Amino acid sequence: MIRAIAIIGAAALAVGVIIYSFFDCLRSDPRDIRGIKRGPWIAVILLLPVIGGVLWLTLGRPRYAPASSQPSRGRGPDDDPNFLRQIDEKRRTEQAEAELEEWERQQKDAGIDPAAAQDEGGGEDRPDNSDDDHPDGERFDDDQPRDPDDQPGRPGS
């Protein structure tokens, strides 16, 4: 009786080694298989039942590093390019909003309606007053005195 259990146990172990070796060989990446190619390994496993399975497990099976030997380092948010891109976009948006608010404040301090200045195309530091144009196409600033000698065609220019 004990002898029968031992024989059945040994046969089950042999079948288990063969089946495991067969499917392990099929699932392995062909570039990682050591020794010979996949087809000959399958033939060895099936034609030499227990010996072929043991040979596969010892000589042909790819060697993968155990998970515990690899450094377990989590990926921080500062390593994620999408996270960094979102931060950069948010920073640029906030910077643009701050610049716009500063420009609007400067326009209000100068007594100019910022909405009207933008609608007229005068999105610069001063309103678009066409009567302040210099004959050369240059613009005069409202707070600087105009020099009549600077005009073209006059002596000394």
Buried (B, 14 or more C-beta within 10 A) or exposed (E): EEEEEEEEEEEEEBEEBBEBBBEBBEEBEEEEBEEEEBEEBBEBBBEBBBEBBBBBBEEBBEEEEEEEEEEEEEEEEEEEEEEEEEEEEEEEEEEEEEEEEEBBEEBEEBEBEBEEBBEBEBEEEBBBEEEBEEEEEEBBEEEEEEEEEBEEEEEEE
